[in-house]
C-alpha cells in the first residue's frame, strides 16, 4: 500500500508584508485565498479532501508571530485540527527582517539553512512551540520554506525531537536545498538522526525531474506518477501545494486550471485501491529501515509533457493575463 501525503505549505506572504499589507488582509489572501468574493485556500482544499475521504498535511509557518503576535495562528490551527487534518511545521526566515524582538540576536537569512546550527535549533524550537501552543498536536514533521534546508537543519530537528523532514525536493537540490541527499532517492532515508521523506515526482524529460506539485504537473502527469508509485509499491507519494496556489499569481482571481488539478488528484486517490491517504502521524517509525528495493519514477512521455506545456500556456493566458472572472 502506497501512502499518499497531500501536503500544503500554509504561509503568509512576506511580499505582502513588505508592501505594507495588514495582517488581516495577508491572512485573507494567503491562507484562505479569498478573491472575488469566494475562498479558494485551505478551507476549499479541506472541502475537497473531505469530499473524497482524504487527509491533508498543512505545513504551517508560525514565524509571522514574531511580527504580529501569535493569536493569528489559533483560528488557522483550529480549522485544520477540527476537521481531522494534520498540522506540521514550516518556516520562512524572511520574517526575521520585521521581528520586534529577534530570537537570534538580529541575524537574518532567506532560508533556515543560512543559519548556524545553534540558531537553527532556536528558530525551529520556537516555531514548534508556537504551533503547539496554538493547539496543534505534537509536531513531528517539518518542511523548510523554499526547501532551503541543509544538513544542520536535520541535526536541529533531531535535537528538538521532530522525527520527519520533507525538505528534499530534487528540483531544488544544490539551489536552495543543501541537504546531502541523493536526487535519485525515492523512498524514505535516515539522515542525521531523522527520517527524510522527499517530495515525489516524475521524469518529464530524459534526465529531468518534475516535482509532484499541483501547479507544476498536469492532471495526467500526476495521475501517471501516482499510478506508477502504486504499481511499484512505493512506501509513499508526497504531493506539494500551497494555501494560495489555487489563485492567480497576483492573488486577484481563482485559477480554475490549478483547482481542477487538485480535484483530479483527489478523485484519482479515492479510486485507487493501492493508495492510502495519510499524514506523518500515520506513517510507521521504521519506514526508512525497510529493505532496499529498485524503485523508479514514471518514464518520460513526449505526449504528456507536450500536453502539459500547452495546457500551461492556455492557463497562463486565461488566468494570469486576461482580467476576466475565473
Order of alpha helices (4+ residues) and beta strands (2+ residues): beta-alpha-alpha-beta-beta-alpha-beta-alpha-alpha-beta-alpha-beta-alpha-beta-beta-beta-beta-beta-alpha-beta-alpha-beta-alpha
